Amino acid sequence: MSTTATLSTTVSPVRHILIKVPEVTLIFWVIKVLATTVGETAADFLNVNLGMGLTITSIIMAALLTAALIAQFKLQQYTPAVYWLAVLFTFARGTAAGDLVTEGLNLGFFVALLVFAAAIALVAVAYFVFHLNAGRRDGRVPTHPFVQ
């Protein structure tokens, strides 16, 4: 099995940068669940076990996520290790942000739920209204075939 894949069709440079993701299969979901668990545990480890606190943990996870995303966007092809590292730090950053809003700002779980649900809704609306979907104007999520 190859560790990289290339697009089998010609796409615009913008779409090429944005669509470097794996095929969604059962193993994708297994790895995603495991990455979620590792990411959340890593954020909690920094916060609780190492005593860094919510703010420092959030800053560290934001920096790690930024570095992983920069690496992901600079690559010319799908590279599993970099992709899953970005996913892992996404979950770690999400956990740190959720903990910071819930506990650090003392807003509680329900208010934090509403804040993050509203943020997701705003992103979803922007995605479709402003066509932030990797160049597609028909409102569908872009798909792409990979050649292994």
Long-range contacts (C-beta under 8 A, 24 or more apart in sequence): 1-148, 2-148, 3-79, 3-80, 3-81, 4-77, 4-78, 4-79, 4-80, 5-77, 5-78, 5-146, 5-147, 5-148, 6-77, 6-78, 6-146, 6-147, 7-144, 7-145, 7-146, 7-147, 8-145, 8-146, 8-147, 9-144, 9-145, 11-135, 11-144, 12-135, 14-134, 14-135, 15-134, 15-135, 15-142, 16-76, 17-73, 18-134, 18-142, 19-134, 19-142, 19-144, 20-72, 20-75, 20-77, 20-78, 20-79, 20-83, 21-78, 21-83, 22-78, 22-80, 22-83, 23-146, 31-84, 32-87, 35-84, 35-87, 35-88, 35-91, 36-91, 38-88, 38-91, 38-92, 39-87, 39-88, 39-89, 39-90, 39-91, 39-92, 39-93, 39-94, 39-95, 40-91, 40-92, 40-95, 42-88, 42-92, 43-92, 43-93, 43-95, 43-96, 43-99, 44-95, 44-99, 46-96, 47-96, 47-99, 54-96, 54-99, 54-100, 54-103, 54-104, 55-100, 55-104, 57-96, 57-99, 57-100, 58-93, 58-96, 58-97, 58-99, 58-100, 60-96, 61-89, 61-92, 61-93, 61-95, 61-96, 62-93, 62-96, 64-89, 64-92, 64-93, 65-89, 65-90, 65-92, 65-93, 78-146
